[in-house]
Amino acid sequence: MAKDKEETQAENAEASKGKKSRGKLVTLLLIVFLVIGGGGFAAYKFVFDKPEAGEAAETPSEKSSEADLEKIIGTMVRLETFLVNIGGEGETRFLKTSLTLELESGDLQREIEMRMDQLRDNILVLLSSKNFSEIRSFDGKYILREEIEEQLNNLLVTGAVKNVYFTEFVVQ
């Protein structure tokens, strides 16, 4: 009789373990479906839910804020990547950098397009005149940006470069 009782208790313990693991599995699957469903709904709203024909795409305040931003930020012009040799401590090093120019006005963009070869030449000569020790620090990069800006502004006649931004800067 004691054996029967022990066997019954063992069977009950195994059955309750099976019920617990099934309950955990069901709960886990429910959570997974909720997460996937929520993500799918969010993707639909952000990607596929476009304004309909009668709805305005932008409000007047959004249009005016874009115009204000263009006045504050200025026109941006990306230059092709520069790859130059620079001096190092007894070894040849390379500098690979990409620049974006912020212009004071959009009118200057036409002149930059027309004089791109001159501008790139001036930048290449300036970059290749640098040593690794001059440009490896934060201050060195900042000084280099100012020198590039000054060089370009000395060439341009219809406006000025407001800022120079490094979008890539690798020394090897």
C-alpha positions as CSV (number, residue, x, y, z in Angstrom):
1,M,0.0,0.0,0.0
2,A,2.8,2.3,0.8
3,K,4.3,1.5,-2.6
4,D,1.0,2.3,-4.4
5,K,0.9,5.7,-2.6
6,E,4.5,6.5,-3.6
7,E,3.8,5.5,-7.2
8,T,0.6,7.6,-7.3
9,Q,2.5,10.6,-5.9
10,A,5.3,10.2,-8.5
11,E,2.8,10.0,-11.3
12,N,1.0,13.1,-10.0
13,A,4.4,15.0,-9.8
14,E,5.2,14.1,-13.3
15,A,1.8,15.1,-14.6
16,S,2.0,18.5,-12.8
17,K,5.4,19.1,-14.3
18,G,4.0,18.4,-17.8
19,K,1.1,20.8,-17.1
20,K,3.5,23.5,-15.9
21,S,5.8,23.2,-18.9
22,R,2.8,23.3,-21.3
23,G,1.5,26.4,-19.5
24,K,4.9,28.0,-19.8
25,L,5.0,27.1,-23.5
26,V,1.6,28.6,-24.2
27,T,2.5,31.8,-22.3
28,L,5.7,32.1,-24.2
29,L,4.0,31.6,-27.6
30,L,1.4,34.2,-26.6
31,I,4.1,36.7,-25.8
32,V,5.9,36.0,-29.1
33,F,2.7,36.5,-31.1
34,L,1.9,39.7,-29.3
35,V,5.4,41.1,-30.0
36,I,5.4,40.1,-33.6
37,G,1.9,41.5,-34.1
38,G,2.8,44.8,-32.4
39,G,5.9,45.1,-34.5
40,G,4.0,44.3,-37.7
41,F,1.4,47.0,-36.9
42,A,4.1,49.6,-36.1
43,A,5.8,48.8,-39.4
44,Y,2.6,49.1,-41.3
45,K,1.8,52.5,-39.7
46,F,5.2,54.0,-40.3
47,V,6.0,52.5,-43.7
48,F,2.8,51.9,-45.5
49,D,0.2,54.3,-44.0
50,K,0.6,57.3,-46.3
51,P,-1.7,60.4,-46.3
52,E,-4.6,60.0,-48.6
53,A,-5.3,62.3,-51.6
54,G,-7.4,64.8,-49.7
55,E,-5.0,65.1,-46.7
56,A,-2.2,67.7,-46.6
57,A,1.3,66.2,-46.6
58,E,2.8,69.1,-44.7
59,T,1.2,71.8,-42.6
60,P,2.2,75.4,-43.3
61,S,4.2,75.5,-40.0
62,E,6.2,72.5,-41.2
63,K,7.0,74.3,-44.5
64,S,8.1,77.5,-42.8
65,S,10.2,75.5,-40.3
66,E,12.0,73.9,-43.3
67,A,12.7,77.3,-44.8
68,D,14.0,78.5,-41.5
69,L,16.3,75.5,-41.2
70,E,17.7,76.1,-44.7
71,K,18.6,79.7,-43.6
72,I,20.2,78.5,-40.4
73,I,22.0,75.4,-41.8
74,G,22.8,76.6,-45.3
75,T,23.3,74.6,-48.5
76,M,25.4,71.5,-48.1
77,V,27.8,70.2,-50.8
78,R,29.5,66.9,-50.5
79,L,32.9,66.5,-52.1
80,E,34.4,63.2,-53.4
81,T,36.7,61.3,-51.1
82,F,40.3,62.5,-50.8
83,L,43.2,60.0,-50.6
84,V,46.7,61.5,-50.0
85,N,50.1,60.6,-48.7
86,I,51.1,62.4,-45.6
87,G,54.4,62.6,-43.7
88,G,54.9,60.4,-40.7
89,E,57.6,59.5,-38.2
90,G,59.9,57.8,-40.7
91,E,57.2,56.0,-42.6
92,T,54.7,56.8,-45.3
93,R,51.1,57.3,-44.1
94,F,47.9,57.8,-46.0
95,L,45.0,60.1,-45.2
96,K,41.5,59.2,-46.5
97,T,38.9,61.8,-45.8
98,S,35.6,63.0,-47.1
99,L,34.3,66.5,-46.7
100,T,30.9,68.3,-46.8
101,L,30.9,72.1,-47.3
102,E,28.2,74.2,-45.7
103,L,27.6,77.3,-47.9
104,E,26.3,80.7,-46.8
105,S,23.9,80.7,-49.8
106,G,22.5,78.4,-52.4
107,D,23.9,80.8,-55.1
108,L,27.4,79.7,-54.3
109,Q,26.7,76.1,-55.2
110,R,26.8,76.9,-59.0
111,E,30.3,78.5,-58.6
112,I,31.5,75.5,-56.6
113,E,30.3,73.1,-59.3
114,M,32.1,75.1,-62.0
115,R,35.3,75.4,-60.0
116,M,35.3,71.9,-58.4
117,D,38.7,70.9,-59.9
118,Q,40.4,74.1,-58.6
119,L,38.9,73.5,-55.1
120,R,39.8,69.9,-55.0
121,D,43.4,70.7,-56.1
122,N,43.8,73.3,-53.3
123,I,42.4,70.8,-50.7
124,L,44.7,68.0,-52.0
125,V,47.8,70.2,-51.8
126,L,46.9,71.3,-48.3
127,L,46.1,67.8,-47.1
128,S,49.3,66.3,-48.5
129,S,51.4,69.1,-46.8
130,K,50.4,67.8,-43.4
131,N,52.3,65.4,-41.1
132,F,50.6,62.7,-39.1
133,S,51.6,64.5,-35.8
134,E,49.7,67.6,-37.0
135,I,46.4,66.0,-37.7
136,R,46.1,63.1,-35.2
137,S,44.7,65.2,-32.3
138,F,41.3,66.8,-32.1
139,D,42.9,70.2,-32.2
140,G,44.9,69.3,-35.3
141,K,41.7,68.2,-37.1
142,Y,40.0,71.5,-36.0
143,I,42.9,73.6,-37.3
144,L,42.8,71.6,-40.6
145,R,39.1,72.3,-41.0
146,E,39.8,76.1,-40.6
147,E,42.6,76.0,-43.1
148,I,40.5,74.3,-45.7
149,E,37.7,76.8,-45.1
150,E,40.2,79.7,-45.5
151,Q,41.7,78.2,-48.7
152,L,38.3,77.8,-50.3
153,N,37.0,81.2,-49.3
154,N,40.2,82.8,-50.8
155,L,39.2,81.3,-54.2
156,L,35.4,81.8,-54.2
157,V,33.9,85.2,-55.4
158,T,30.1,84.8,-55.2
159,G,30.0,83.8,-51.5
160,A,31.8,81.9,-48.8
161,V,32.0,78.5,-47.2
162,K,30.4,78.7,-43.8
163,N,31.7,75.5,-42.3
164,V,33.7,72.4,-43.4
165,Y,32.7,69.0,-42.0
166,F,34.7,65.8,-42.0
167,T,32.4,63.0,-42.9
168,E,35.2,60.5,-43.0
169,F,38.7,60.7,-41.6
170,V,41.1,57.7,-41.7
171,V,44.9,57.8,-41.3
172,Q,46.8,54.6,-41.9
